[in-house]
Amino acid sequence: MDPFHYLIRESLNQKPIGQSKNFEWFITEIGIAAVCNKKDENISFDPIKEALELDLDLSKEEMQVIILNEKKILLFYS
């Protein structure tokens, strides 16, 4: 496993900082990770809006989609 995925996986073993309608949110050493809790790929959602519910302003952050252990993870970083 590459170091990038290792860091993400280790962070997901920690307690989440919050939960919104479609995501469970974690702090990682790289940025903020949003783990999608929906299986249906056709679901329409707005992770930036959901982050604001948790007082996280991610509107200016870069976003990368990662698939790890069959989970869709959105990684927000500067």
N, C-alpha and C positions, 0 to 999 in steps of 0.2 A: 504494500500500500504506500502511495506517495505521501510525503509529509503534509501536504495541503489537506488531503482527505483525512489523515490521522488527526490533525488539529480540529477539524470540523467534528469528526466522530467523538473525540474526547469532550468537546464542549456540549454535545447533545446528551452526554451522560450526566450533566449537571442539572440543577433545578432551573426551569425556565423562568424568564423575567416576566412573563405574562402570556395570556392567551386571548385571541380574538376569534371572530366567527370562523375563519378559514385557516388560521395559523397558530402554531405554538412558537413563541419567540425566545431566542437564546442569545447570550453574549458569547462571542468567540474571540480568540486572539487576533483574528483577521477583521472582524466586524460584527454586525448583527445578522443572525440567521433566523429566517422564518421557515418553519417546517410546515408544509401543507398537510392539513389533516383530512383532506378530501381525496377520494380515489378517482373520481370522475374527471377526466381531462378536459371535458367540455364546459366546466364550471367557469363562469366569468366572475372575477373578483379584482379588487383594487388593494394591493398590499400596502401602498403608501397611505391610503385612507385608513386602513385597519391599524397601521402603526400609530397614527395620530391618536387613536383611542387609548393607546398606552403611553401617550406623551412622548412618542418617538418621532422626531421629524427627520424622515429619511428622503425627503424630496430632492436633495442635492447630492445624494450618494449614488455611486455606481452600483449596478445590480448584476449579479451573475446567477444563472440557474445551474444547480448541481443536482445530479441524481446519485444518491448514496443509500445503499441498502434498500433499494426500491422506493425510497422516499424522495419527493421533490422538495428541494431546499432552495430558497432564494437567499443569497448572500449579499448584504448591503455593506459597502466599504467606501472609504475615501481614496 
